[in-house]
């Protein structure tokens, strides 16, 4: 069974999320930041990493 859905961004809600991050009421859980060149290795780690992996596209 497959379920298709579309997510439409809401500027008001996105602004609220930004404000919560700036106020410290919402924290991100970033475990690793890697360059695009290192993306394959970063997304296939040999050890468990707590948090999300971020791939940096621009230097």
N, CA, C and O atoms as a GROMACS GRO file, in nm:
protein
  236
    1UNK      N    1   0.084  -0.118   0.000
    1UNK     CA    2   0.000   0.000   0.000
    1UNK      C    3   0.089   0.124   0.000
    1UNK      O    4   0.185   0.131   0.076
    2UNK      N    5   0.057   0.218  -0.083
    2UNK     CA    6   0.132   0.344  -0.091
    2UNK      C    7   0.038   0.460  -0.062
    2UNK      O    8  -0.078   0.460  -0.102
    3UNK      N    9   0.091   0.558   0.008
    3UNK     CA   10   0.013   0.678   0.037
    3UNK      C   11   0.091   0.798  -0.014
    3UNK      O   12   0.204   0.821   0.028
    4UNK      N   13   0.031   0.873  -0.102
    4UNK     CA   14   0.092   0.994  -0.154
    4UNK      C   15   0.036   1.114  -0.079
    4UNK      O   16  -0.083   1.117  -0.047
    5UNK      N   17   0.120   1.211  -0.052
    5UNK     CA   18   0.072   1.332   0.012
    5UNK      C   19   0.159   1.450  -0.030
    5UNK      O   20   0.274   1.433  -0.072
    6UNK      N   21   0.104   1.567  -0.019
    6UNK     CA   22   0.173   1.691  -0.054
    6UNK      C   23   0.178   1.778   0.070
    6UNK      O   24   0.077   1.795   0.139
    7UNK      N   25   0.294   1.833   0.097
    7UNK     CA   26   0.309   1.923   0.211
    7UNK      C   27   0.323   2.065   0.157
    7UNK      O   28   0.412   2.093   0.077
    8UNK      N   29   0.236   2.152   0.202
    8UNK     CA   30   0.244   2.291   0.162
    8UNK      C   31   0.295   2.372   0.280
    8UNK      O   32   0.238   2.366   0.390
    9UNK      N   33   0.402   2.446   0.257
    9UNK     CA   34   0.459   2.524   0.366
    9UNK      C   35   0.369   2.644   0.397
    9UNK      O   36   0.306   2.702   0.309
   10UNK      N   37   0.366   2.678   0.524
   10UNK     CA   38   0.286   2.790   0.572
   10UNK      C   39   0.384   2.892   0.631
   10UNK      O   40   0.451   2.864   0.730
   11UNK      N   41   0.391   3.008   0.569
   11UNK     CA   42   0.488   3.110   0.610
   11UNK      C   43   0.475   3.146   0.758
   11UNK      O   44   0.576   3.167   0.825
   12UNK      N   45   0.354   3.154   0.808
   12UNK     CA   46   0.331   3.189   0.949
   12UNK      C   47   0.390   3.084   1.041
   12UNK      O   48   0.457   3.117   1.139
   13UNK      N   49   0.365   2.957   1.010
   13UNK     CA   50   0.418   2.849   1.094
   13UNK      C   51   0.569   2.840   1.085
   13UNK      O   52   0.636   2.815   1.185
   14UNK      N   53   0.624   2.860   0.965
   14UNK     CA   54   0.770   2.858   0.950
   14UNK      C   55   0.835   2.972   1.028
   14UNK      O   56   0.941   2.954   1.087
   15UNK      N   57   0.772   3.088   1.027
   15UNK     CA   58   0.823   3.202   1.104
   15UNK      C   59   0.822   3.173   1.253
   15UNK      O   60   0.913   3.214   1.326
   16UNK      N   61   0.718   3.104   1.299
   16UNK     CA   62   0.709   3.066   1.441
   16UNK      C   63   0.821   2.970   1.479
   16UNK      O   64   0.879   2.982   1.587
   17UNK      N   65   0.853   2.876   1.391
   17UNK     CA   66   0.963   2.783   1.418
   17UNK      C   67   1.095   2.858   1.428
   17UNK      O   68   1.175   2.832   1.518
   18UNK      N   69   1.118   2.951   1.336
   18UNK     CA   70   1.241   3.032   1.339
   18UNK      C   71   1.250   3.109   1.469
   18UNK      O   72   1.356   3.113   1.531
   19UNK      N   73   1.141   3.170   1.511
   19UNK     CA   74   1.141   3.248   1.635
   19UNK      C   75   1.169   3.159   1.756
   19UNK      O   76   1.241   3.200   1.847
   20UNK      N   77   1.114   3.039   1.758
   20UNK     CA   78   1.139   2.947   1.870
   20UNK      C   79   1.286   2.906   1.876
   20UNK      O   80   1.342   2.895   1.985
   21UNK      N   81   1.348   2.883   1.762
   21UNK     CA   82   1.491   2.849   1.760
   21UNK      C   83   1.572   2.966   1.813
   21UNK      O   84   1.662   2.948   1.895
   22UNK      N   85   1.542   3.086   1.767
   22UNK     CA   86   1.614   3.206   1.812
   22UNK      C   87   1.597   3.231   1.961
   22UNK      O   88   1.690   3.276   2.027
   23UNK      N   89   1.478   3.202   2.014
   23UNK     CA   90   1.452   3.223   2.156
   23UNK      C   91   1.507   3.112   2.244
   23UNK      O   92   1.509   3.125   2.366
   24UNK      N   93   1.553   3.002   2.183
   24UNK     CA   94   1.605   2.890   2.261
   24UNK      C   95   1.496   2.796   2.309
   24UNK      O   96   1.523   2.708   2.391
   25UNK      N   97   1.373   2.812   2.260
   25UNK     CA   98   1.263   2.725   2.300
   25UNK      C   99   1.258   2.598   2.216
   25UNK      O  100   1.186   2.504   2.248
   26UNK      N  101   1.336   2.595   2.107
   26UNK     CA  102   1.342   2.479   2.020
   26UNK      C  103   1.487   2.457   1.983
   26UNK      O  104   1.554   2.547   1.932
   27UNK      N  105   1.536   2.338   2.010
   27UNK     CA  106   1.677   2.308   1.983
   27UNK      C  107   1.686   2.202   1.874
   27UNK      O  108   1.603   2.112   1.864
   28UNK      N  109   1.788   2.215   1.794
   28UNK     CA  110   1.812   2.116   1.690
   28UNK      C  111   1.902   2.006   1.746
   28UNK      O  112   1.977   2.029   1.840
   29UNK      N  113   1.894   1.889   1.688
   29UNK     CA  114   1.975   1.776   1.731
   29UNK      C  115   2.067   1.737   1.615
   29UNK      O  116   2.040   1.641   1.542
   30UNK      N  117   2.176   1.812   1.599
   30UNK     CA  118   2.270   1.790   1.490
   30UNK      C  119   2.385   1.704   1.541
   30UNK      O  120   2.453   1.739   1.637
   31UNK      N  121   2.405   1.590   1.475
   31UNK     CA  122   2.510   1.497   1.516
   31UNK      C  123   2.637   1.512   1.437
   31UNK      O  124   2.746   1.495   1.491
   32UNK      N  125   2.625   1.545   1.307
   32UNK     CA  126   2.741   1.551   1.221
   32UNK      C  127   2.711   1.648   1.108
   32UNK      O  128   2.600   1.651   1.055
   33UNK      N  129   2.811   1.729   1.071
   33UNK     CA  130   2.802   1.818   0.955
   33UNK      C  131   2.914   1.778   0.861
   33UNK      O  132   3.031   1.776   0.900
   34UNK      N  133   2.879   1.746   0.736
   34UNK     CA  134   2.978   1.701   0.639
   34UNK      C  135   2.965   1.781   0.511
   34UNK      O  136   2.859   1.836   0.481
   35UNK      N  137   3.073   1.787   0.434
   35UNK     CA  138   3.069   1.853   0.304
   35UNK      C  139   3.004   1.759   0.203
   35UNK      O  140   2.987   1.640   0.230
   36UNK      N  141   2.968   1.812   0.089
   36UNK     CA  142   2.907   1.732  -0.016
   36UNK      C  143   3.002   1.622  -0.063
   36UNK      O  144   2.958   1.512  -0.097
   37UNK      N  145   3.131   1.651  -0.064
   37UNK     CA  146   3.230   1.551  -0.104
   37UNK      C  147   3.234   1.432  -0.008
   37UNK      O  148   3.265   1.320  -0.050
   38UNK      N  149   3.203   1.454   0.117
   38UNK     CA  150   3.207   1.350   0.219
   38UNK      C  151   3.069   1.293   0.252
   38UNK      O  152   3.054   1.221   0.351
   39UNK      N  153   2.969   1.325   0.170
   39UNK     CA  154   2.832   1.288   0.201
   39UNK      C  155   2.810   1.137   0.210
   39UNK      O  156   2.740   1.090   0.300
   40UNK      N  157   2.868   1.060   0.119
   40UNK     CA  158   2.845   0.916   0.120
   40UNK      C  159   2.897   0.855   0.249
   40UNK      O  160   2.828   0.774   0.312
   41UNK      N  161   3.016   0.892   0.290
   41UNK     CA  162   3.073   0.839   0.414
   41UNK      C  163   2.994   0.886   0.535
   41UNK      O  164   2.974   0.810   0.629
   42UNK      N  165   2.949   1.011   0.532
   42UNK     CA  166   2.874   1.066   0.646
   42UNK      C  167   2.739   0.998   0.662
   42UNK      O  168   2.690   0.981   0.774
   43UNK      N  169   2.677   0.959   0.551
   43UNK     CA  170   2.546   0.896   0.558
   43UNK      C  171   2.553   0.745   0.579
   43UNK      O  172   2.450   0.680   0.598
   44UNK      N  173   2.673   0.690   0.575
   44UNK     CA  174   2.695   0.547   0.602
   44UNK      C  175   2.804   0.532   0.708
   44UNK      O  176   2.910   0.477   0.680
   45UNK      N  177   2.778   0.581   0.830
   45UNK     CA  178   2.882   0.580   0.933
   45UNK      C  179   2.914   0.438   0.981
   45UNK      O  180   2.831   0.348   0.974
   46UNK      N  181   3.036   0.421   1.029
   46UNK     CA  182   3.077   0.291   1.083
   46UNK      C  183   3.037   0.278   1.229
   46UNK      O  184   3.031   0.167   1.282
   47UNK      N  185   3.008   0.389   1.294
   47UNK     CA  186   2.962   0.387   1.432
   47UNK      C  187   2.834   0.468   1.444
   47UNK      O  188   2.806   0.553   1.360
   48UNK      N  189   2.758   0.443   1.548
   48UNK     CA  190   2.631   0.512   1.568
   48UNK      C  191   2.657   0.656   1.613
   48UNK      O  192   2.737   0.681   1.703
   49UNK      N  193   2.587   0.748   1.549
   49UNK     CA  194   2.599   0.890   1.581
   49UNK      C  195   2.463   0.940   1.628
   49UNK      O  196   2.362   0.916   1.562
   50UNK      N  197   2.461   1.008   1.740
   50UNK     CA  198   2.338   1.064   1.791
   50UNK      C  199   2.310   1.196   1.720
   50UNK      O  200   2.398   1.281   1.711
   51UNK      N  201   2.191   1.213   1.669
   51UNK     CA  202   2.153   1.337   1.601
   51UNK      C  203   2.147   1.320   1.451
   51UNK      O  204   2.177   1.213   1.398
   52UNK      N  205   2.107   1.425   1.385
   52UNK     CA  206   2.090   1.426   1.240
   52UNK      C  207   2.220   1.461   1.170
   52UNK      O  208   2.303   1.535   1.224
   53UNK      N  209   2.238   1.409   1.050
   53UNK     CA  210   2.354   1.441   0.968
   53UNK      C  211   2.314   1.550   0.871
   53UNK      O  212   2.215   1.537   0.800
   54UNK      N  213   2.392   1.657   0.867
   54UNK     CA  214   2.369   1.770   0.779
   54UNK      C  215   2.476   1.768   0.671
   54UNK      O  216   2.595   1.757   0.700
   55UNK      N  217   2.433   1.777   0.544
   55UNK     CA  218   2.527   1.784   0.433
   55UNK      C  219   2.535   1.930   0.389
   55UNK      O  220   2.435   1.990   0.348
   56UNK      N  221   2.655   1.985   0.399
   56UNK     CA  222   2.678   2.125   0.362
   56UNK      C  223   2.709   2.130   0.213
   56UNK      O  224   2.807   2.071   0.167
   57UNK      N  225   2.624   2.200   0.137
   57UNK     CA  226   2.641   2.206  -0.007
   57UNK      C  227   2.735   2.320  -0.045
   57UNK      O  228   2.815   2.308  -0.138
   58UNK      N  229   2.726   2.428   0.025
   58UNK     CA  230   2.812   2.544  -0.003
   58UNK      C  231   2.923   2.553   0.102
   58UNK      O  232   2.903   2.516   0.218
   59UNK      N  233   3.038   2.602   0.060
   59UNK     CA  234   3.148   2.616   0.160
   59UNK      C  235   3.122   2.724   0.262
   59UNK      O  236   3.205   2.747   0.350
   0.00000   0.00000   0.00000
